[in-house]
């Protein structure tokens, strides 16, 4: 057993313990206690004067797929040869040796979602994984974690300039609808007959991925910056009755009421970036506050390498400058991110039974001088600043 004693514990489960003890057993959180508790058989780690919190979650990135240092050699983000590639799997592109994983740990990020970029209307299946390991299969927390899709400028630019579809927003929406209709027909074809016997048919990996969305096993995660693109994603999701997550949601403040009404979550960001293209003209620090006030559940992303993953906490802190409460901002990179990813039973807060993924810092994570001193994943120390 491991006993982490004497620190301020931000449980993200509704309470802050000013001086407490985190007990870890077999890679899981055993107890979170008030005061200093030192079981006789435990390894004691004294963190008096420090802050202990759950490992942070970056819910949207391209970590391990767009590698640090490398350009073409390590860039596996976009398969820009076909606008519909749902059968691509992020797990096949992730390099655990990417230096970005070290940066993630140094920034207190213990779980990340990574996946294809936004050149394609449907880019492929995303993966949620821990940020420490040498074999990606052993790092996976959930795969697939969603099917990446994209609307707006990126697919238009990628294919329109080659005189291919989509060259307009109308074509982008139509191509997404066509793919989902084909998925529906595939599900009908694959269903059991009246005698209860499985029909024999040729499997189609593209359709298998779409079927997971249509059966609501995984969400459709749609890249959409502009308010009109956001609402196109909402329209299509309602037509096909699929679960939707809006990625980026730059102009989410304009349609926050509608997202709240329909219970659609968002993963917002990157926050600390410039208006790199026209569809990001609505970039504003107050988006998170407006979404929160409307009742929209959201997480905050870095979109690494757009913003380096070690700046996730800083990204969340900047939303506080935009009027969001500090607690809501911290939730957006811990428990609320876990809920959007359907991983709240394992991650996002320090509660008994959850994975022992936690971070020890010298001060509150939103303090610009904060330094991550120790990081634990599954109860094992995987990073130390000394």
Helices and strands as residue ranges (DSSP letters): E 2-10, E 16-25, E 28-34, E 43-46, E 51-54, E 56-61, G 72-74, G 90-92, H 100-106, E 109-114, E 122-130, H 136-139, E 140-150, H 153-160, H 169-190, H 205-214, E 220-224, H 227-240, E 244-248, H 256-262, E 265-268, G 278-280, H 287-294, E 298-300, G 309-311, H 312-321, H 326-331, H 335-340, E 358-361, E 372-377, E 380-384
